[in-house]
Amino acid sequence: MADSKAEASSDVGFKIILRDYQRRMVQAWRDSKFGTEEKYKNLIEISEGDIFEGAPSVDAIVSPANSFGFMDGGIDMVYTVFFGWQMSERLKEVIKSEHNGELLVGNAIIIPAYSPDTDLESLKIDSSICEGKPIHYLISAPTMRVPTDVSDTMNSYLAFRAVLLAVMSHNKSCSQKGAEPIRSVMCPGLGTAVGRMPFVRCAEQMVAAYETVVSQSLVEFISPQSLMEPVIRHRHLITVGKDKALGSKPSPGEMFVPKNNRTEDSESD
């Protein structure tokens, strides 16, 4: 599994590596609690760059997906080029058999990154790609049911919340299933390209998800005293960053851009 660079905090059990090619997304994370509060220093790592090349080794990677498991656009196509079509085909089978054909926003599933007959030890991965070590799991977490503008929604919160819950559930039951625990997760911006989620809004929603699921400090969502408390926080999270830059909306021909031709706005779904 991943080395000590991405090792988890003993309290939480896993570390989150936030990584994106979009500089403004990275800056939004750094300006958020994730980058400014000391308590997140050993829990959250933030870096700018390609999702594979130059990235740290990790156990799992997040796909900001659609609900139907198609991995042929945006960053999902980047994953498909790297892992092969086998990943998308297996993902669609799981969605069909376990979720009646569609994995709705707010849910996430974890599948092995490679097919069961793949010998991970024999994989020849360039040392510049995740330190030459294989990624073991894909976490599919839809940010939208189908490609659409989600800028005024809670979808980044819902997707990241689903990721965290899925990892915690996996780690709780992995020994019974004979699976390896997930100690490190790499996640790009959620909904910031096709979905046009503003970068600041995405970052704030991801912080809120972490504070709801992991640190359990967001009392407005965990144990509200009245409905008005989550309503007020909800309204804040779907409007924060309103005057800031939106995620860029690529044209259909730009849904997948080869790495050498990407701009800083061509990475995340």
C-alpha positions in Angstrom: 0.0 0.0 0.0 1.0 3.7 0.0 4.1 4.8 1.8 4.6 7.0 4.8 4.3 10.2 2.8 0.6 9.7 2.6 0.2 7.8 5.8 -3.0 8.4 7.8 -3.4 10.1 11.2 -3.8 7.4 13.8 -7.0 9.2 15.0 -8.9 9.3 11.7 -7.4 6.2 10.0 -6.8 7.8 6.6 -5.4 10.9 5.0 -6.9 13.0 2.3 -4.6 14.3 -0.5 -6.4 17.2 -2.3 -4.8 17.6 -5.8 -5.9 19.5 -8.8 -4.4 20.9 -12.0 -6.5 24.1 -11.6 -4.5 26.6 -9.6 -7.5 28.4 -8.4 -9.0 25.2 -7.0 -5.8 24.6 -5.1 -5.7 28.1 -3.8 -9.3 27.8 -2.6 -8.3 24.7 -0.6 -5.3 26.5 0.8 -7.4 29.5 1.8 -10.0 27.3 3.5 -9.8 25.7 6.9 -8.0 22.8 5.3 -5.0 25.0 4.6 -5.2 27.5 7.4 -6.0 25.5 10.6 -3.3 23.6 12.4 -5.6 20.6 13.2 -5.7 19.6 9.6 -1.9 19.6 9.1 -1.6 15.8 9.4 -5.0 15.0 8.0 -5.2 17.0 4.7 -2.4 17.5 2.1 -2.9 20.0 -0.7 -0.9 20.0 -3.9 -1.1 21.4 -7.4 -0.4 19.2 -10.5 -1.5 16.4 -12.7 -3.6 13.8 -10.9 -1.1 11.0 -11.7 2.3 12.5 -12.8 4.2 13.9 -9.8 1.5 12.9 -7.4 2.2 11.0 -4.1 1.4 7.3 -3.8 -2.1 6.6 -2.5 -4.4 3.7 -1.8 -7.5 5.2 -3.5 -8.5 7.9 -5.9 -11.8 9.7 -6.2 -13.8 9.9 -9.4 -16.2 12.9 -9.5 -18.5 10.9 -11.5 -22.0 10.8 -13.2 -24.6 8.5 -11.8 -24.4 5.9 -14.6 -20.7 5.0 -14.4 -19.6 6.3 -17.8 -16.0 7.3 -17.6 -15.5 8.9 -21.1 -15.3 12.6 -20.3 -13.5 15.0 -18.1 -11.1 13.7 -15.5 -12.9 10.3 -15.7 -11.5 9.9 -19.2 -8.1 10.6 -17.8 -8.6 7.7 -15.4 -9.8 5.5 -18.3 -6.7 6.2 -20.3 -4.6 5.3 -17.3 -6.5 2.3 -15.9 -8.2 1.0 -19.1 -11.8 0.6 -20.0 -12.1 -2.4 -17.6 -12.6 0.1 -14.7 -15.7 1.7 -16.3 -17.2 -1.6 -17.3 -16.8 -3.0 -13.8 -18.2 0.1 -12.3 -21.3 0.1 -14.5 -21.9 -3.6 -13.5 -21.8 -2.7 -9.8 -24.1 0.2 -10.3 -26.5 -1.9 -12.2 -26.5 -4.9 -9.8 -26.4 -3.0 -6.5 -28.0 0.4 -7.2 -30.7 -0.4 -9.8 -28.7 1.3 -12.6 -27.8 4.7 -11.2 -25.7 5.9 -8.3 -27.3 9.1 -7.1 -25.4 12.1 -5.9 -24.8 11.7 -2.2 -23.7 8.1 -2.6 -20.3 6.5 -3.3 -19.0 3.1 -4.1 -15.5 1.6 -3.9 -14.2 -0.9 -6.4 -10.7 -2.3 -7.0 -8.8 -0.1 -9.5 -7.8 -3.2 -11.5 -9.6 -6.4 -12.4 -9.3 -9.3 -10.0 -6.9 -11.2 -12.2 -4.4 -8.3 -12.4 -1.1 -9.0 -10.6 -0.4 -5.6 -9.0 3.2 -6.6 -8.2 3.9 -7.1 -11.9 2.6 -3.7 -13.0 5.3 -1.5 -14.5 4.4 2.0 -13.4 6.8 4.9 -14.2 8.4 6.2 -11.1 7.0 9.7 -11.9 3.4 8.3 -11.6 2.3 8.2 -8.0 5.9 7.3 -7.0 5.7 4.2 -9.2 3.2 2.4 -6.9 -0.2 1.1 -8.0 -3.5 2.7 -6.8 -5.6 0.0 -5.3 -9.1 1.4 -5.3 -11.4 3.7 -7.2 -14.0 5.7 -5.2 -16.9 6.7 -7.5 -18.8 9.6 -6.1 -21.2 11.4 -8.5 -21.1 15.2 -8.5 -24.0 15.2 -10.9 -26.6 12.7 -12.3 -25.8 13.7 -15.8 -23.4 16.4 -17.1 -25.0 19.7 -16.1 -24.3 22.9 -14.2 -24.4 22.2 -10.5 -22.9 25.5 -9.3 -25.9 26.4 -7.1 -26.2 23.0 -5.4 -24.7 21.2 -2.4 -23.3 18.5 -4.7 -19.6 19.0 -3.8 -20.6 18.6 -0.1 -22.7 15.6 -0.9 -20.1 13.9 -3.0 -17.2 14.4 -0.5 -19.5 13.4 2.4 -20.2 10.2 0.5 -16.5 9.6 -0.1 -15.7 9.9 3.6 -18.5 7.7 4.7 -17.5 5.0 2.1 -13.9 5.0 3.2 -14.9 4.7 6.9 -17.3 1.9 6.1 -14.7 0.1 4.0 -12.1 0.3 6.7 -14.5 -0.9 9.3 -15.4 -4.1 7.4 -12.2 -4.7 5.3 -10.7 -7.3 7.6 -13.9 -9.4 7.4 -13.8 -9.2 3.6 -10.1 -9.9 3.3 -9.5 -6.5 1.8 -6.8 -4.0 2.5 -7.7 -0.8 4.5 -7.6 2.6 2.8 -5.0 4.8 4.5 -4.8 7.5 1.9 -7.2 9.0 -0.6 -6.4 11.4 -3.5 -9.3 13.7 -4.5 -9.5 16.4 -7.2 -11.9 19.3 -7.2 -15.6 18.2 -7.2 -17.9 19.6 -9.8 -15.7 22.4 -10.8 -15.4 21.8 -14.6 -18.5 20.5 -16.3 -20.5 21.3 -13.1 -19.1 24.9 -12.9 -19.0 24.8 -9.2 -17.1 27.9 -8.0 -13.7 26.9 -6.6 -14.3 28.7 -3.2 -17.7 27.1 -2.9 -16.3 23.6 -3.7 -13.6 24.1 -1.0 -16.1 25.3 1.6 -18.5 22.5 0.9 -15.7 19.9 1.2 -14.7 21.4 4.6 -18.3 21.2 5.7 -18.5 17.5 4.7 -15.3 16.7 6.6 -16.6 18.5 9.7 -19.9 16.6 9.4 -18.5 13.1 8.9 -15.0 13.0 10.4 -14.5 15.7 13.0 -18.3 15.8 13.7 -18.0 19.5 14.6 -20.6 20.9 12.3 -23.5 20.9 14.8 -25.9 22.6 12.4 -26.0 19.4 10.3 -25.2 16.7 13.0 -27.6 17.8 15.8 -29.6 20.9 14.8 -31.9 22.3 17.4 -34.3 23.5 14.7 -34.7 23.1 11.0 -33.6 26.7 10.6 -30.0 25.9 11.6 -29.3 23.5 8.6 -31.3 25.8 6.3 -29.1 28.8 7.1 -25.9 26.8 6.7 -27.2 25.2 3.5 -27.9 28.6 2.0 -24.5 29.8 2.9 -22.8 26.8 1.3 -24.7 27.2 -2.0 -23.9 31.0 -2.2 -20.4 31.3 -0.8 -17.9 32.5 -3.4 -20.7 33.9 -5.5 -18.5 36.7 -6.7 -15.5 34.5 -7.1 -14.4 32.6 -10.3 -16.7 29.8 -11.5 -15.3 26.5 -12.5 -14.8 26.6 -16.3 -17.3 25.0 -18.6 -15.5 23.1 -21.4 -17.1 22.7 -24.8 -18.0 19.1 -25.8 -14.7 18.8 -27.8 -12.8 19.8 -24.7 -14.3 17.2 -22.3 -11.1 15.3 -22.5 -7.8 17.2 -23.1 -4.5 15.2 -23.4 -2.2 16.1 -20.5 0.3 18.1 -22.6 -2.5 20.3 -24.0 -4.4 20.9 -20.8 -5.0 24.4 -19.4 -5.4 24.9 -15.6 -9.2 24.6 -16.1 -9.4 21.2 -17.8 -9.0 18.7 -15.0 -12.0 18.1 -12.8 -15.6 17.1 -13.4 
